[in-house]
């Protein structure tokens, strides 16, 4: 097996006196689409914040491309190719769609930015139609598209997606998962954090289950999808 693109070992993270992540270990190989599923409050978002330097880790290690990145700032990690679409989207509401996409390329200085904006518009035709519209006037689903497009403008080697389907209509959920699949097929490695366990496991090649800050199960995504414990806990069966 290749060297993992991302390797997390014994990660512990706390907010104040509450330990939200209690020694989680997992990895993502180059080219994979891996999902991390679990109930609300399981520690999934906290884990992603630690991976991206937004929340300090108490202990454990995080390696990206074979090098420890623990303690590095989010801006440094974006430069290295580790990019997150946060829960809640976080678009620049008083900027236009086009300006938001340019912000995604803020650290770049190359002649291909315009071509990459066209690529994003190819994935999300609705953004192209409304490129001069202020982000804050868009629907939640449209803002999710914009947040994903903005992240792609940074040319990620590993794209972290935190609950991209949360709060969206069923039609928009279908569109978001379709685009995640397209992004992965275009060669971007993806770590998908989702409460929608069924859809995430259908899309991913491998999965990890997180409960109360610990990774309690892992394996082939289709095997997890058919596991009675997973079905009982996350699929309402």
C-alpha positions as CSV (number, residue, x, y, z in Angstrom):
1,X,0.0,0.0,0.0
2,X,1.2,3.5,-0.7
3,X,2.1,6.0,1.9
4,X,-1.1,7.6,3.2
5,X,-1.9,11.1,2.1
6,X,-3.3,11.7,5.6
7,X,-2.5,9.7,8.7
8,X,-4.0,10.5,12.0
9,X,-2.7,8.7,15.1
10,X,-4.1,8.8,18.6
11,X,-5.6,12.3,18.1
12,X,-7.0,13.9,21.3
13,X,-8.8,17.3,21.2
14,X,-10.5,19.2,24.0
15,X,-12.7,22.2,24.3
16,X,-12.1,23.7,27.7
17,X,-12.4,20.8,30.1
18,X,-14.4,18.6,27.7
19,X,-12.4,16.0,25.7
20,X,-14.3,15.9,22.3
21,X,-11.8,13.5,20.5
22,X,-10.3,10.7,22.6
23,X,-7.5,9.1,20.6
24,X,-8.8,8.8,17.1
25,X,-6.7,7.1,14.5
26,X,-7.5,6.8,10.7
27,X,-5.9,7.4,7.4
28,X,-6.7,8.3,3.8
29,X,-4.8,7.0,0.8
30,X,-4.1,9.1,-2.3
31,X,-7.0,9.0,-4.7
32,X,-9.5,7.6,-2.1
33,X,-12.9,8.9,-1.1
34,X,-13.2,8.1,2.6
35,X,-16.1,8.9,4.8
36,X,-16.3,9.6,8.6
37,X,-19.8,9.0,9.9
38,X,-21.3,9.3,13.3
39,X,-24.1,10.9,15.3
40,X,-24.3,14.6,16.1
41,X,-21.7,15.3,18.8
42,X,-19.5,12.3,18.0
43,X,-16.5,14.5,17.5
44,X,-16.4,14.6,13.7
45,X,-16.2,18.4,13.2
46,X,-13.7,18.8,16.0
47,X,-11.5,16.2,14.3
48,X,-11.6,18.2,11.0
49,X,-10.8,21.4,12.9
50,X,-7.8,19.8,14.4
51,X,-6.7,18.5,11.0
52,X,-6.8,22.0,9.6
53,X,-5.2,23.9,12.5
54,X,-8.4,25.6,13.7
55,X,-8.4,23.7,17.0
56,X,-5.2,22.6,18.8
57,X,-4.6,18.9,19.4
58,X,-3.8,17.9,23.0
59,X,-1.8,14.8,21.8
60,X,-1.4,12.4,19.0
61,X,-0.1,13.3,15.5
62,X,-1.4,14.3,12.1
63,X,0.7,13.6,9.1
64,X,0.0,15.0,5.6
65,X,2.1,13.7,2.7
66,X,4.4,11.9,5.2
67,X,5.2,15.0,7.3
68,X,3.7,16.0,10.7
69,X,1.5,19.1,10.3
70,X,0.3,19.2,14.0
71,X,0.3,22.8,15.2
72,X,0.5,24.4,11.7
73,X,-1.9,27.2,10.8
74,X,-4.8,26.8,8.4
75,X,-3.2,29.2,5.8
76,X,0.0,27.0,5.7
77,X,-2.1,23.9,5.2
78,X,-4.1,25.4,2.3
79,X,-0.8,26.2,0.6
80,X,0.3,22.6,1.0
81,X,-3.0,21.3,-0.5
82,X,-5.1,20.5,2.5
83,X,-8.4,22.4,2.1
84,X,-11.7,22.2,4.1
85,X,-15.3,23.2,3.2
86,X,-16.6,23.9,6.8
87,X,-20.0,23.1,8.2
88,X,-22.2,26.0,7.7
89,X,-20.5,27.0,4.4
90,X,-18.8,30.2,5.5
91,X,-19.2,32.1,2.2
92,X,-18.3,35.8,2.0
93,X,-21.9,37.0,2.0
94,X,-21.2,40.6,0.8
95,X,-19.0,39.5,-2.1
96,X,-20.3,38.2,-5.4
97,X,-20.0,34.5,-6.5
98,X,-17.1,35.4,-8.8
99,X,-15.3,37.3,-6.0
100,X,-15.8,34.4,-3.6
101,X,-14.1,32.1,-6.2
102,X,-11.2,34.5,-6.5
103,X,-10.8,34.4,-2.7
104,X,-10.4,30.6,-3.0
105,X,-7.3,31.3,-5.2
106,X,-5.9,33.9,-2.9
107,X,-2.6,32.1,-2.3
108,X,-2.1,31.3,-6.0
109,X,-0.1,33.3,-8.5
110,X,-0.4,31.4,-11.7
111,X,-2.1,32.0,-15.1
112,X,-4.7,29.2,-14.7
113,X,-7.1,30.9,-12.3
114,X,-9.6,31.9,-14.9
115,X,-9.6,28.4,-16.4
116,X,-10.2,27.0,-12.9
117,X,-13.2,29.3,-12.5
118,X,-14.6,27.9,-15.7
119,X,-14.0,24.4,-14.4
120,X,-16.0,25.3,-11.2
121,X,-18.8,26.8,-13.4
122,X,-18.8,23.5,-15.4
123,X,-19.5,21.6,-12.1
124,X,-22.0,24.2,-10.9
125,X,-23.8,25.8,-13.9
126,X,-26.1,27.7,-11.5
127,X,-23.1,29.6,-10.2
128,X,-22.1,30.7,-13.7
129,X,-25.7,32.0,-14.3
130,X,-25.4,34.2,-11.2
131,X,-21.7,35.0,-11.1
132,X,-22.4,38.7,-10.2
133,X,-25.0,37.9,-7.5
134,X,-24.0,38.5,-3.8
135,X,-23.4,35.2,-2.0
136,X,-25.6,36.2,0.9
137,X,-28.7,36.4,-1.3
138,X,-28.4,32.8,-2.4
139,X,-30.1,29.7,-1.1
140,X,-28.4,27.4,1.3
141,X,-27.8,24.8,-1.4
142,X,-26.4,27.4,-3.7
143,X,-24.0,28.7,-1.0
144,X,-22.9,25.1,-0.4
145,X,-22.1,24.8,-4.1
146,X,-20.1,28.1,-3.9
147,X,-18.2,26.9,-0.8
148,X,-17.2,23.8,-2.6
149,X,-16.3,25.7,-5.7
150,X,-14.2,28.2,-3.7
151,X,-12.3,25.3,-2.1
152,X,-11.5,23.8,-5.5
153,X,-10.0,27.1,-6.5
154,X,-7.2,26.4,-4.0
155,X,-6.4,23.2,-6.0
156,X,-6.6,20.8,-3.0
157,X,-4.8,17.5,-2.9
158,X,-7.1,16.5,-0.1
159,X,-10.5,18.1,0.2
160,X,-12.2,17.9,3.6
161,X,-16.0,18.2,3.5
162,X,-17.8,18.8,6.7
163,X,-21.5,17.9,6.5
164,X,-22.1,19.2,3.0
165,X,-25.7,18.0,2.8
166,X,-26.8,19.4,6.2
167,X,-30.1,21.4,6.0
168,X,-30.5,21.0,2.2
169,X,-33.6,19.9,0.3
170,X,-33.6,16.3,-1.0
171,X,-33.0,17.5,-4.6
172,X,-30.0,19.7,-3.5
173,X,-28.6,16.8,-1.4
174,X,-28.7,14.6,-4.6
175,X,-26.8,17.4,-6.5
176,X,-24.2,17.8,-3.8
177,X,-23.4,14.1,-3.6
178,X,-23.2,14.0,-7.4
179,X,-20.7,16.8,-7.4
180,X,-18.6,15.2,-4.6
181,X,-18.4,12.1,-6.8
182,X,-17.4,14.2,-9.9
183,X,-14.7,16.0,-7.9
184,X,-13.3,12.6,-6.7
185,X,-13.4,11.2,-10.3
186,X,-11.4,14.2,-11.4
187,X,-8.6,13.1,-9.2
188,X,-9.1,14.9,-5.9
189,X,-8.8,12.8,-2.7
190,X,-11.8,13.4,-0.4
191,X,-12.5,12.9,3.3
192,X,-16.2,13.3,3.7
193,X,-17.7,13.9,7.2
194,X,-21.5,13.2,7.1
195,X,-24.4,12.5,9.3
196,X,-26.2,11.1,6.3
197,X,-24.5,7.7,6.8
198,X,-26.3,5.9,4.0
199,X,-25.4,8.3,1.3
200,X,-21.9,8.7,2.5
201,X,-21.2,5.0,2.6
202,X,-22.8,4.5,-0.9
203,X,-20.4,7.0,-2.3
204,X,-17.1,6.2,-0.4
205,X,-14.7,3.3,-0.9
206,X,-13.9,3.1,2.8
207,X,-15.5,4.4,6.0
208,X,-14.8,5.1,9.6
209,X,-17.5,5.2,12.4
210,X,-17.0,7.7,15.2
211,X,-18.8,7.5,18.5
212,X,-18.1,9.7,21.6
213,X,-14.8,10.9,20.2
214,X,-13.4,7.5,19.2
215,X,-13.2,5.6,16.0
216,X,-15.1,2.4,16.8
217,X,-15.5,0.7,13.4
218,X,-13.7,0.9,10.0
219,X,-13.6,-1.0,6.8
220,X,-15.0,-1.2,3.3
221,X,-17.8,1.2,2.9
222,X,-20.2,-1.3,1.4
223,X,-19.5,-3.8,4.2
224,X,-20.2,-1.1,6.8
225,X,-23.4,-0.2,4.9
226,X,-24.6,-3.8,5.4
227,X,-23.4,-4.2,9.0
228,X,-26.3,-4.7,11.4
229,X,-24.8,-2.4,14.0
230,X,-24.3,0.4,11.6
231,X,-27.8,0.0,10.1
232,X,-29.3,0.0,13.6
233,X,-27.4,3.0,14.8
234,X,-27.4,5.2,11.7
235,X,-29.9,4.0,9.2
236,X,-32.9,3.6,11.6
237,X,-33.2,-0.2,11.2
